[in-house]
Amino acid sequence: MCGIVAYVGEKNAIPIMIEGLKRLEYRGYDSSGLAIFDENNDVKIYKKEGKIVELERHVSHVMTKYSPTVGISHTRWATHGVVSEVNAHPFCDSEGKMALAHNGIIENYKDLKTNLIAKGYEFKSDTDTEVLVHLIHYYYQQDKDLMKSLKQALKAVEGTYGIAILHKDYPGQILSAKKGSTLILAIGNDEFFLTSDINATIKHTKKVIYLEDGDIVKLTKEGYEITNSQNILINPEISEIDWDISAIDKGKYKHFMLKEIYEQPTSVLNAFRGRLAEDLYTVRLGGLSQNYADLRNVKRIQILACGTSWHAALTGKYIIENLTRIPVDAEYASEYRYRNPIVPDDTLVFVISQSGETADTLAALKEARAKGAKVFGITNVVGSAIARETDGGVYIHAGSEVGVASTKAFTSQVTVLVLLAILLGRMRHMSPTDGLTHLEELKKLPEKIEKILTQNDHIREISKKIANSHNALYLGRGVDYPVALEGALKLKEISYIHAEGYPAAEMKHGPIALIDENMPVIAIASKDFLYDKLVSNLQEVKSRKGKIYAVANEGDTLIGTIAEEVVYVPETLPALRPILNVIPLQLIAYHVADLKGLDVDQPRNLAKSVTVE
Ligand code: AGP
C-alpha cells in the first residue's frame, strides 16, 4: 500500500519525511522518493528502488548543503508498472517545475495517457500516476493557476487519489487533494504535515484533520486552507489522537508481531471496556445506538471482509447464529462485490477491516449500499475510508497494528462480534442469566490470555518441530474451524510454508490422503460436545503416521496420548473460545518464521493494507 508524508514548517523536511516513511514501511512498499525546493526554489526530486535507507543514503548529500523546509515524500507499492526507480514517486512535469506524489488508482489513466500523448506529452514511466502530473501541467499552461489547474485535472480523473504537489511557481507551498484514499492533515506548532497514516506523524503532533473526499488543501508554514467538493472554504474540526508514539515502537520485542500478540490481554480488554451494561445483562455499542431499531428488526446479517478479517467474520457467523438465531452470511468482500449479491429486506450488512482501507471491502460496502442495505463497520483505524463510509459501527480499539500478519486485530474483532451477539441476543430470547454469564466470562479473558502467553517458550519448542515442514494442516470443528483457517493463514503468510485449514470432519473427504510423517497436523481440540469426534479424526491421522500438535483445554488427560505436543488453554464459553484458541497458533506461526530467519513484520509480497483490487 502506497503512503504519503509531506511537511512544511521551519525544520529540515528531509529527516522528518524519511523517518515518517520508515513508519509506513509496515504497509508494504518497493520504492520511495521525495521532492523539495532547493536553495533556488527549484523543485528537486530524489527517488530510489528498494528500502527507504537507500533513499536516505541517496539524499544525504542534500542534507549537508542546505535545509529545505518544505517537502513531499512517498512509498510505492507497485500496482501499475514494474518496481523500478523510474516508476517511483514523485513524478515531475515536462518542464521540471512540478513534483507530484499519489496514493490510489487512476482507473481511466489509459484514455488520459492517450490524449496527453496526442498533445505531445512524453511519458517516462508506465504508471497510472504520471498522467496526473502531465494533465495538471496541460491545464496550468492555460490557467497559470495551480489550484484551478488541479481542479480541472481532477474533474477528468476517475479513480481514487491522495495527492501532494510542489510547484516552482509556488515556493513554500504544498497543494493536496483527496478522494477515496486516506489523507490526514496533522497540525503541529508552526508546522504542518500531510500523511496517509497517522503512524508517520504521531511523534510530532496528535492534532489531526481527517480530510474528506473532494477536499483540496493549500498548505504553507503560515497555515492551511481547505476547500471542499463544493468549492467552499471550510474549517473542519480538529481531532485529537488518543494513543501515542510508544504504541508504534517495538519496545522490548524483537518484532511488532510478537509485541502485538503480547498486547492481546490489553487489546481484548479495550475492545469491551466501557461497553458492558451489566445492570441490564447486555452491552452498549455507542456506534450502533442510533440503529437499535434496525438491530431489533434484523432478519439476516451479512458480514463482508477479506483475509483474517474474513476469518473473524466466519467466527462471527458461528457466534451470532448460536446466540441469536439470526442467519449470518460471512462473505469474501472480493466475491460479494461482483456477484450481484442478494440483500433481502431487514438485512444488515457489517464490514470488518482492521485498516479500514481494503479496496475490496470498501467496494463491497458500496455494493451493499447500492442494494439499499444499511452498512456498519467493525474497524480499527479511526477516520479510515471504510469507517467514514459506513452508517455507523464499532471501533475495536486494538491500537495501531504494525505487523503485516494480523493478530490482536483478529481477537478484538471477535470480541466485538461477541458483544454484538450479546446485544442482539438480549434483544431477543437470551436470558439475563445467559447475558450475565457472557459478560462475566468476557471480563476473565485478559487473565486467561496472559496465562496462555506464559507458554511462549514451550510453543517455540513446538515450532522447531514444524519449521522444516513444507506443508501443514490445521483442523477444527464448529467455532474452532475458522480459527483453524486463521492459524493456517498466519503460518503461510509469514513462514511461506503452505498450510490449509479444514473442518476436521472433512479429513475423510480428501485431505487424509495427504497425511504422512511429513505433514504436521495442528488441531484445536476444545472440550465440548464435538471433542470425541475430533479425537476420532486425530486417531485417523495418527494411524497414518501424522504428527499431531494440539491446542486443548487444561485438565484434558487424553489428548496428550495422541498428540506429539499439546498447548493447554483455559476453558471458556464457546462464543469466547476462538479468542483464546488462536493465540497458540499465532505464536506457532511467529516462531516458525523467526526460526527460519524471515522478515516476520514485512513478509514478501504482502502489504499491511491492500488498497488495490
Ligand atoms: C492477515 O494477517 C493479512 N494481513 C490480511 O489477510 C488482512 O487480514 C486482509 O488484507 C484484510 O485487511 P483489513 O482487515 O485491513 O481489511
Residues whose N, C-alpha, C, O or C-beta is under 5 A from the ligand:
A	BS01	AGP	C306 G307 T308 S309 I352 S353 Q354 S355 G356 T358 V404 A405 S406 A607 K608 S609 V610
